Amino acid sequence: MPTRERLSKIERELAVLQSKIVGNETYSVPIESLAPDPIAVRKTISMVIRPSDGEFLATFFDANISTTGDTPEEAIGNLKSLIVDIFENLETNERVLGPEPKRQLAVLRDFLKRRK
């Protein structure tokens, strides 16, 4: 995807996020791209964002992955990075994974794929 398209997509995602921020509301943000990382999204990831102790908690419940940020945008960016890091780590260590990491990897493979 060209850089201009990726930026437009990120700007649209940000606009959706900003329009949903009202007080202490919990809301879902659709993630359709992890650009510029080399991992493509097969199907939309639904991230849940909520305020938590002066920060924002972003969670991808299907894969049991969460992280925080000072702003919703930072929490989303942190979660996107963490998803990529965990996916790559689980793939690298697939032979020695226990039951929960194997489940996580299966979920992530359902949502993600490597770009060619």
trRosetta pair geometry for C-beta under 8 A, 3 or more apart (Angstrom, degrees):
i j d omega theta_ij theta_ji phi_ij phi_ji
1 5 4.9 -114 177 87 97 125
1 6 5.3 119 113 -60 116 90
1 9 7.8 -5 160 -4 150 142
1 33 7.3 -65 41 -125 160 135
1 35 6.4 -82 64 -81 123 147
2 5 4.8 91 63 8 82 104
2 6 7.1 -150 97 -6 41 88
3 6 5.6 -56 -148 37 33 112
3 7 6.3 33 156 -18 67 105
4 7 5.8 -55 -149 37 30 111
4 8 6.5 32 152 -20 63 106
5 8 5.6 -54 -149 35 32 113
5 9 6.3 33 153 -20 65 105
6 9 5.7 -55 -150 36 31 112
6 10 6.4 30 153 -17 65 106
6 33 6.5 -168 -135 159 83 156
6 35 4.4 -102 -140 108 129 158
6 36 7.1 64 173 -79 163 72
7 10 5.7 -54 -146 38 33 111
7 11 6.2 35 154 -20 66 106
8 11 5.6 -54 -147 36 30 112
8 12 6.4 32 153 -20 65 103
9 12 5.7 -52 -150 34 32 111
9 13 6.5 32 151 -18 64 104
9 32 6.8 -108 -172 76 126 111
9 33 5.5 64 123 12 145 145
9 35 7.7 84 69 31 131 132
10 13 5.6 -53 -148 37 33 112
10 14 6.2 35 152 -20 65 107
10 33 7.4 -90 -65 76 77 127
10 35 7.7 -109 -54 70 111 108
11 14 5.6 -53 -146 37 31 114
11 15 6.3 35 153 -22 64 104
12 15 5.7 -51 -148 34 32 113
12 16 6.6 34 153 -19 64 103
13 16 5.8 -54 -153 34 32 112
13 17 6.4 32 150 -19 64 108
13 29 6.8 75 -170 -179 94 109
13 30 7.5 -126 -121 78 95 70
13 31 7.2 53 -135 -108 141 57
13 32 7.7 -157 -77 26 121 90
13 76 7.8 173 144 164 122 155
14 17 5.5 -55 -148 38 32 114
14 18 6.2 30 156 -18 67 107
14 73 6.4 24 -124 -107 100 112
15 18 5.8 -53 -142 38 29 109
15 19 6.3 29 157 -20 63 108
16 19 5.9 -60 -151 36 27 110
16 20 6.6 18 155 -15 62 112
16 29 6.7 135 106 -134 113 84
16 30 7.6 -24 114 36 162 88
17 20 6.0 -70 -155 37 29 107
17 21 6.8 36 153 -36 66 100
17 27 8.0 153 -136 96 59 129
17 29 5.4 15 -89 -110 96 129
17 49 7.2 50 -142 17 103 163
17 72 5.6 179 173 126 122 133
17 73 6.9 132 109 -77 153 72
17 76 6.9 -76 -102 -39 155 153
18 21 5.9 -43 -149 12 36 114
18 72 8.0 175 -79 67 53 136
20 25 7.0 -132 160 104 80 133
20 27 4.3 169 159 156 134 172
20 29 7.6 -158 44 -79 151 86
21 25 7.2 172 -148 54 32 111
21 27 7.8 -117 -76 22 45 141
21 72 6.2 -135 -85 -14 122 151
22 25 4.8 41 66 -6 80 138
24 50 7.8 39 175 -168 70 81
24 51 5.0 -85 -138 35 75 136
25 50 7.8 -120 118 -122 36 73
26 48 6.4 11 179 -179 101 101
26 49 7.1 174 -152 86 57 48
26 50 3.9 -11 -107 -94 90 109
27 48 7.4 174 93 -149 27 61
27 49 5.8 -16 64 58 75 92
27 50 7.7 148 17 -77 53 67
28 46 5.1 -13 -167 -172 120 99
28 47 6.8 141 -159 75 61 45
28 48 5.5 -35 -98 -96 69 66
28 49 7.6 157 -103 15 19 77
29 46 7.6 144 68 -159 39 51
29 47 4.7 -26 62 67 91 102
29 48 7.8 169 16 -90 75 18
29 49 5.8 39 -10 -13 116 118
29 58 8.0 -41 38 -135 126 106
29 72 8.0 139 -47 172 148 115
29 76 6.3 -52 91 -107 157 127
30 44 4.9 -21 -161 -171 104 125
30 45 7.3 133 -162 71 51 48
30 46 6.1 -28 -100 -101 61 64
30 47 7.7 175 -91 21 11 81
31 34 7.3 51 162 -69 117 72
31 41 6.7 -164 124 -103 82 155
31 44 6.7 140 64 -164 47 67
31 45 4.2 -25 61 65 106 101
31 46 7.6 -165 17 -75 82 17
31 47 5.5 61 -23 -16 117 115
31 76 7.5 175 -86 -164 118 104
31 80 6.8 -172 -150 -92 144 101
32 41 5.5 -168 -171 78 37 148
32 44 5.5 -31 -86 -107 79 82
32 45 7.8 -169 -68 24 33 75
33 40 8.0 -37 -128 -143 63 58
33 41 5.9 -116 -84 7 29 124
34 37 4.7 -43 130 52 102 118
34 39 5.1 -11 72 80 142 96
34 40 7.5 -160 35 -111 99 17
34 41 6.1 133 -12 -47 91 97
34 80 5.2 172 -132 -168 82 103
34 83 6.8 -119 -112 84 135 121
34 84 5.8 148 172 -65 140 112
34 112 7.5 9 -4 -120 144 114
37 80 7.5 -175 1 154 134 98
37 81 7.7 164 -58 -111 137 55
37 84 4.6 -91 -160 -112 162 153
38 114 6.4 12 135 -154 95 77
38 115 5.0 -119 -172 35 69 109
39 83 8.0 -151 95 117 153 96
39 84 5.3 -174 18 -118 141 93
39 87 6.2 85 -119 86 155 152
39 88 7.8 -116 -59 -54 130 93
39 112 5.2 -5 177 -168 112 121
39 113 7.3 153 -162 77 68 30
39 114 6.3 -50 -109 -103 63 48
39 115 6.9 -135 -91 -15 12 87
40 112 6.9 142 77 -159 46 65
40 113 5.2 -24 64 67 97 83
40 114 7.3 54 15 146 88 8
40 115 5.1 111 -33 -72 106 82
41 44 6.9 55 155 -97 130 32
41 45 6.3 -104 -139 -13 124 100
41 111 6.5 -32 -149 164 74 81
41 112 6.2 -43 -108 -103 46 65
42 110 7.1 -131 68 151 139 38
42 111 5.8 -178 45 -178 97 24
42 112 6.2 -139 -3 -75 95 9
42 113 5.4 86 -60 -13 104 104
43 110 7.4 -37 33 145 119 76
43 111 5.8 -93 56 -126 81 62
45 60 5.9 -26 -177 -127 116 118
45 62 7.9 -129 -141 35 80 126
45 83 7.5 5 -143 -126 168 164
45 111 5.5 68 -80 -169 95 138
46 60 7.7 131 77 -132 50 68
46 61 7.9 -28 90 30 94 98
46 62 7.8 92 50 -15 89 115
47 58 5.4 -4 -180 -170 119 97
47 59 6.8 145 -161 69 67 39
47 60 5.8 -42 -103 -78 73 74
47 76 6.4 108 119 -121 162 86
47 79 6.1 119 -133 108 132 155
48 58 7.3 155 78 -154 46 47
48 59 4.8 -21 59 61 96 95
48 61 6.4 35 6 -29 124 108
49 56 5.8 3 -169 177 96 114
49 57 7.2 159 -150 81 47 50
49 58 5.3 -12 -98 -100 78 74
49 59 8.0 178 -75 19 34 70
49 72 5.2 51 -174 -140 148 103
49 75 6.2 123 -129 95 101 136
49 76 6.9 -33 -83 -65 126 93
50 56 7.1 163 83 -155 27 70
50 57 5.4 -18 63 57 79 97
50 59 8.0 -9 16 7 99 111
51 54 8.0 42 -174 -62 95 8
51 55 7.5 149 -158 85 58 34
51 56 5.9 -49 -102 -101 46 67
51 57 7.6 53 145 13 7 84
52 55 5.7 -32 74 72 79 81
52 56 6.7 107 23 -136 84 18
52 57 4.1 39 2 -23 141 115
52 68 6.6 -107 70 -111 120 118
55 68 4.4 42 134 180 139 123
55 69 6.4 157 -173 76 102 26
55 70 6.0 -70 -125 -101 84 35
55 75 7.2 130 161 -75 92 117
56 68 6.4 147 76 -156 44 72
56 69 5.5 -25 61 64 96 78
56 70 7.4 25 15 117 91 11
56 71 6.4 -4 11 150 133 17
56 72 4.8 -128 -178 -85 172 55
56 74 7.4 125 51 64 115 87
56 75 4.2 -110 98 -25 102 149
57 66 6.1 3 -176 -173 98 115
57 67 7.6 174 -149 94 60 24
57 68 5.3 -37 -95 -95 60 83
57 75 6.6 -174 -139 -149 5 141
58 66 6.7 165 86 -150 48 64
58 67 6.0 -14 59 64 93 70
58 68 7.2 157 14 -102 75 29
58 69 6.9 18 -7 7 115 106
58 72 7.6 114 -71 -156 106 61
58 75 3.9 151 -23 149 112 101
58 76 5.4 168 -108 -80 155 46
58 78 6.8 144 41 68 130 94
58 79 4.0 -106 109 -36 127 140
59 65 7.1 157 -154 88 56 49
59 66 4.2 -14 -102 -100 83 97
59 79 7.5 -125 -67 -119 15 140
60 63 5.0 4 115 42 111 103
60 64 7.8 -40 91 23 74 14
60 65 4.7 3 53 60 103 99
60 66 7.5 -163 25 -72 60 52
60 79 6.4 145 -25 179 102 120
60 83 6.3 59 0 -89 159 118
61 64 7.0 24 -165 -77 38 45
62 107 5.2 176 143 -169 95 130
62 111 7.3 123 93 -44 142 136
63 83 7.2 89 77 -125 157 93
63 86 7.6 131 155 104 131 145
63 104 5.3 76 -163 -148 81 80
63 107 4.6 -177 -91 105 77 132
63 108 5.6 67 -114 -64 135 82
63 111 7.5 -85 -47 19 124 142
64 100 7.7 -55 62 -175 155 107
64 104 6.4 -87 48 -97 103 104
65 79 6.9 124 125 -154 104 89
65 82 6.0 169 177 121 119 116
65 83 6.0 123 114 -88 161 73
65 86 6.1 -137 -108 13 135 163
65 104 7.6 101 -50 -147 101 118
66 79 7.3 -36 -147 -109 31 108
67 75 6.6 174 100 -154 78 70
67 78 4.5 -128 115 127 134 115
67 79 5.1 -174 42 -79 106 69
67 82 5.1 155 -27 -20 141 156
68 75 5.7 -47 -166 -112 33 101
68 78 7.1 -15 76 80 28 156
69 72 7.2 112 77 -129 117 7
69 73 7.3 -114 121 79 149 45
69 74 3.0 -180 179 105 131 92
69 75 3.3 -142 25 -57 108 58
69 76 7.3 -69 18 12 150 49
69 77 6.9 90 -92 48 156 87
69 78 5.0 177 -64 1 109 130
70 74 5.3 29 43 48 71 155
71 74 4.6 96 51 6 79 102
71 75 7.0 -143 91 -5 42 86
72 75 5.6 -56 -147 37 33 113
72 76 6.3 33 155 -20 67 105
73 76 5.8 -55 -150 36 30 111
73 77 6.3 28 153 -16 64 108
74 77 5.7 -55 -145 40 32 111
74 78 6.1 34 155 -20 66 107
75 78 5.7 -54 -145 38 28 112
75 79 6.3 28 155 -19 63 107
76 79 5.8 -55 -147 37 29 109
76 80 6.4 32 154 -21 64 104
77 80 5.7 -51 -148 33 31 112
77 81 6.5 29 154 -15 63 106
78 81 5.8 -58 -151 39 31 110
78 82 6.1 30 153 -19 66 110
79 82 5.5 -54 -142 39 33 112
79 83 6.3 41 156 -25 65 102
80 83 5.8 -51 -151 30 29 113
80 84 6.8 26 153 -14 61 105
81 84 5.9 -58 -154 37 32 109
81 85 6.2 30 152 -18 68 109
82 85 5.5 -54 -143 39 33 113
82 86 6.1 31 159 -17 68 107
83 86 6.1 -58 -145 39 25 107
83 87 6.2 28 156 -21 63 110
83 108 7.2 168 -170 -125 87 112
83 112 7.6 164 154 -60 111 145
84 87 5.7 -56 -146 36 28 113
84 88 6.3 23 159 -14 64 109
85 88 6.1 -60 -148 39 26 107
85 89 6.1 23 156 -17 64 112
86 89 5.7 -59 -143 41 30 111
86 90 6.0 28 160 -18 67 108
86 104 7.0 -76 158 154 123 132
86 108 7.1 -159 106 -82 100 153
87 90 6.1 -58 -145 38 24 107
87 91 6.4 23 157 -17 62 109
87 105 7.6 123 -134 -124 57 67
87 108 4.7 -168 -104 169 96 145
87 112 5.7 -37 -127 78 154 158
88 91 5.9 -56 -147 37 29 111
88 92 6.3 30 155 -21 64 109
89 92 5.7 -56 -147 36 29 113
89 93 6.3 -5 164 10 65 113
90 93 6.4 -75 -140 55 26 89
90 94 6.5 64 155 -79 63 71
90 97 6.5 44 -153 -92 83 139
90 101 5.8 -170 -122 180 106 98
90 104 6.2 -140 -99 99 156 106
90 105 4.2 -164 151 -85 135 105
90 108 6.8 121 57 40 147 147
91 94 5.9 -8 -153 -45 31 110
91 105 6.9 148 -67 -140 58 117
93 96 5.5 -62 177 52 89 98
93 97 6.2 115 117 -60 89 86
93 101 7.9 -32 96 154 112 147
94 97 5.8 -39 -149 -8 35 120
94 102 7.9 88 -153 -109 71 76
94 105 6.5 127 -111 -154 91 169
97 101 4.0 -128 -157 96 107 116
97 102 4.7 143 116 -60 124 76
97 105 6.6 -44 -134 -9 175 137
98 101 5.6 85 52 23 69 102
98 102 6.9 -127 101 -10 31 97
99 102 5.7 -61 -148 35 26 113
99 103 6.5 25 156 -20 64 105
100 103 5.6 -51 -149 34 35 112
100 104 6.4 38 152 -20 66 103
101 104 5.3 -49 -145 35 37 116
101 105 6.3 39 155 -21 67 102
102 105 5.8 -53 -149 35 31 111
102 106 6.5 33 151 -20 63 104
103 106 5.6 -53 -150 34 33 113
103 107 6.5 32 152 -18 65 104
104 107 5.8 -57 -151 36 31 110
104 108 6.2 27 154 -16 67 108
105 108 5.7 -55 -143 40 31 110
105 109 6.2 33 156 -20 65 106
106 109 5.8 -54 -147 36 28 111
106 110 6.7 34 150 -25 60 103
107 110 5.6 -54 -157 28 33 115
107 111 6.7 12 153 -3 66 109
108 111 5.9 -67 -150 47 35 100
108 112 5.3 -21 171 26 76 118
109 112 6.6 -71 -109 60 24 77
109 113 7.6 64 -155 -83 60 64
